[in-house]
Amino acid sequence: MGIAKSPLIVSSQTSPHKNLAKLVLKYQNSEFQDSIPMHAVNAFEIANQFVSSDKVILDSGCGTGESSYRLAEKFPKNKVIGVDKSIERLRRSHANGDQPDNLLFMQTDCVHLWRLIKQAKWNIERHYLFYPNPWPKPGHLQRRWHGHPIFPTMVSLGGLLIMRTNWKVYAQEFMQALELSCSKQVVANELELDVDTAFTPFERKYIQSEHQLYEVVSNL
């Protein structure tokens, strides 16, 4: 039996959204002030003690945590924080083997966590966003990270930001939003990856399904 292929992203939007620049600039000149729930604060306090003053590798939206395990192995001198808001996905992280000492998983929303990280002034060395939900309908622009009011906070965390996606429009928009938000160089590449070195289950399935993958990188 063959491997079930992952369908390509289908959208009536075939190029960057016409309202993207207006949204990015609007949020850049305002402060996102939604309240942070106490459960997010409590989870952050544990992570803050774990991190201490060390350099951090942040894996936002880590899903089942496979990417976080790979990053912890690749960067043994860094503290790696794997974050996902789904407890069900994080429970499956244990299937990846014994958890390295430099890895901590958090069940929380990145919208809350990024604001807390900014307040605590973590030393973010690398920040990974592996295949964020593309929200491909044109009306869902503000649900994409680069169209969300939290985007300026995410950018302000600094470090080397690496985002991967299998939707070209998402990569184009993400790159455009970064260029509008900061004066740093932004690089976008088409990736050629092997199944054996895939960082996430989604990445593995996209490679097997012969999707073109994209990576946007900026040293913030």
C-alpha positions as CSV (number, residue, x, y, z in Angstrom):
1,M,0.0,0.0,0.0
2,G,1.4,3.4,-1.0
3,I,1.8,6.3,1.4
4,A,-1.2,8.6,1.4
5,K,-0.1,11.9,-0.1
6,S,-0.7,15.2,1.6
7,P,-2.9,17.5,-0.6
8,L,-1.5,20.8,-1.9
9,I,-2.8,24.0,-0.3
10,V,-5.7,25.3,-2.3
11,S,-6.7,28.9,-2.1
12,S,-8.3,31.6,-4.2
13,Q,-5.3,33.8,-3.0
14,T,-2.4,33.3,-5.4
15,S,-0.2,36.2,-4.4
16,P,0.5,38.3,-1.2
17,H,-2.7,39.8,0.3
18,K,-3.4,43.4,-0.8
19,N,-4.0,44.4,2.9
20,L,-0.8,42.8,4.3
21,A,1.4,46.0,4.4
22,K,-1.4,48.1,5.9
23,L,-1.9,45.5,8.7
24,V,1.8,45.1,9.4
25,L,2.3,48.8,9.7
26,K,-0.8,49.3,11.8
27,Y,0.3,46.7,14.4
28,Q,3.8,48.0,14.4
29,N,2.5,51.3,15.7
30,S,0.3,49.9,18.3
31,E,0.7,47.5,21.3
32,F,-1.1,44.2,21.6
33,Q,-2.7,44.3,25.0
34,D,-4.9,41.3,25.4
35,S,-4.8,39.9,29.0
36,I,-2.4,37.0,29.7
37,P,-4.2,34.2,31.6
38,M,-2.8,32.9,34.8
39,H,-2.1,29.4,33.5
40,A,0.2,30.9,30.8
41,V,2.0,32.9,33.5
42,N,2.4,29.8,35.7
43,A,3.8,27.8,32.8
44,F,6.2,30.6,31.9
45,E,7.5,30.8,35.5
46,I,8.6,27.1,35.2
47,A,10.2,27.7,31.8
48,N,11.9,30.9,33.1
49,Q,13.6,29.0,35.9
50,F,14.7,26.3,33.4
51,V,16.2,28.8,31.0
52,S,17.9,30.9,33.6
53,S,20.4,33.1,31.7
54,D,21.2,30.5,29.0
55,K,20.8,31.0,25.2
56,V,17.5,29.7,24.0
57,I,16.4,27.8,20.9
58,L,12.6,28.4,20.6
59,D,10.5,25.9,18.7
60,S,7.1,27.6,18.4
61,G,4.2,25.4,17.4
62,C,6.2,22.2,17.9
63,G,3.3,19.8,17.6
64,T,4.4,16.3,18.7
65,G,7.9,17.6,19.6
66,E,10.0,15.8,17.0
67,S,11.5,19.0,15.8
68,S,12.3,20.0,19.4
69,Y,14.1,16.7,20.0
70,R,16.2,17.2,16.9
71,L,17.0,20.8,17.9
72,A,18.0,19.7,21.4
73,E,20.4,17.1,19.9
74,K,21.8,19.6,17.4
75,F,22.3,22.4,19.9
76,P,23.3,20.6,23.2
77,K,24.7,23.8,24.8
78,N,21.4,25.7,24.4
79,K,18.2,25.4,26.3
80,V,15.5,24.3,23.8
81,I,11.8,25.2,24.5
82,G,9.2,23.3,22.5
83,V,5.8,25.1,22.6
84,D,2.4,24.0,21.5
85,K,-1.1,24.8,22.7
86,S,-2.4,21.3,22.2
87,I,-1.9,19.0,25.1
88,E,-2.8,16.0,23.0
89,R,0.0,16.7,20.5
90,L,2.5,17.3,23.3
91,R,1.5,14.0,25.0
92,R,2.8,12.2,21.8
93,S,6.2,13.9,22.3
94,H,7.2,11.0,24.6
95,A,7.2,8.7,21.6
96,N,10.4,10.4,20.5
97,G,12.5,8.8,23.2
98,D,14.1,9.9,26.4
99,Q,13.9,13.7,26.8
100,P,17.3,15.4,26.7
101,D,18.2,17.5,29.8
102,N,18.3,20.7,27.7
103,L,14.7,20.3,26.4
104,L,11.5,21.6,28.0
105,F,8.0,21.3,26.5
106,M,5.3,23.9,27.3
107,Q,1.6,23.7,26.7
108,T,0.6,27.3,26.1
109,D,-0.4,29.7,23.3
110,C,2.5,31.5,21.6
111,V,0.5,34.7,21.6
112,H,0.9,34.8,25.4
113,L,4.4,33.2,25.6
114,W,6.1,35.6,23.2
115,R,4.9,38.6,25.3
116,L,6.2,37.0,28.5
117,I,9.5,36.2,26.8
118,K,9.8,39.8,25.7
119,Q,9.2,41.0,29.3
120,A,11.7,38.6,30.7
121,K,14.3,39.5,28.0
122,W,15.2,35.9,27.2
123,N,18.4,35.5,25.1
124,I,16.9,34.0,22.0
125,E,19.6,32.6,19.7
126,R,17.3,30.8,17.2
127,H,13.5,30.8,16.7
128,Y,11.9,28.1,14.6
129,L,8.4,28.2,13.1
130,F,7.9,24.9,11.3
131,Y,4.9,24.8,9.0
132,P,2.5,27.2,10.8
133,N,-1.1,26.9,10.0
134,P,-1.4,28.7,6.6
135,W,-5.1,29.8,7.0
136,P,-5.3,29.9,3.2
137,K,-8.6,31.7,2.8
138,P,-8.1,35.4,2.0
139,G,-10.4,36.4,4.8
140,H,-8.1,34.7,7.3
141,L,-5.1,36.9,6.8
142,Q,-5.1,38.1,10.4
143,R,-4.9,34.5,11.7
144,R,-1.5,34.0,9.9
145,W,1.4,35.0,12.2
146,H,2.5,37.8,9.9
147,G,-1.0,39.3,9.8
148,H,-1.6,39.0,13.5
149,P,-1.2,41.9,16.0
150,I,1.4,39.7,17.9
151,F,3.8,39.8,14.9
152,P,5.8,42.8,16.1
153,T,6.3,41.1,19.5
154,M,7.6,38.0,17.7
155,V,10.0,40.0,15.7
156,S,11.3,41.9,18.8
157,L,12.4,38.6,20.4
158,G,15.5,38.7,18.1
159,G,17.8,35.8,17.2
160,L,17.9,33.9,13.9
161,L,14.3,33.5,12.8
162,I,13.6,30.4,10.6
163,M,10.1,29.8,9.1
164,R,9.3,26.9,6.8
165,T,6.1,26.4,4.8
166,N,4.7,24.4,1.9
167,W,2.7,27.4,0.6
168,K,4.6,29.9,-1.6
169,V,2.2,32.7,-0.8
170,Y,2.8,32.3,3.0
171,A,6.6,32.5,2.4
172,Q,6.2,35.6,0.2
173,E,3.9,37.3,2.8
174,F,6.2,36.4,5.7
175,M,9.2,37.8,3.9
176,Q,7.3,41.0,3.0
177,A,6.1,41.4,6.6
178,L,9.6,41.0,8.0
179,E,11.0,43.5,5.5
180,L,8.4,46.0,6.6
181,S,9.0,45.4,10.3
182,C,12.8,45.6,10.4
183,S,15.8,46.8,8.4
184,K,17.5,43.3,8.6
185,Q,18.2,41.2,5.5
186,V,15.6,38.6,4.8
187,V,16.4,35.5,2.7
188,A,13.8,33.1,1.1
189,N,14.9,29.8,-0.3
190,E,13.3,26.8,-2.0
191,L,14.3,23.7,0.0
192,E,15.5,20.3,-1.3
193,L,15.2,18.0,1.7
194,D,15.5,14.3,2.4
195,V,12.8,12.3,4.2
196,D,15.4,11.0,6.7
197,T,16.4,14.4,7.8
198,A,12.9,15.9,8.0
199,F,12.4,17.9,11.2
200,T,8.7,17.3,11.7
201,P,6.1,14.7,10.7
202,F,4.5,17.3,8.4
203,E,7.8,18.0,6.7
204,R,8.3,14.3,6.1
205,K,4.9,13.9,4.6
206,Y,5.3,17.0,2.4
207,I,8.6,15.6,1.1
208,Q,7.0,12.2,0.4
209,S,4.1,14.1,-1.3
210,E,6.6,16.0,-3.5
211,H,5.5,19.4,-2.3
212,Q,7.9,22.3,-2.9
213,L,9.0,23.6,0.5
214,Y,10.1,27.1,1.4
215,E,12.2,28.7,4.1
216,V,12.4,32.3,5.2
217,V,15.3,33.3,7.3
218,S,16.3,36.6,9.0
219,N,18.8,37.4,11.7
220,L,16.8,39.8,13.9
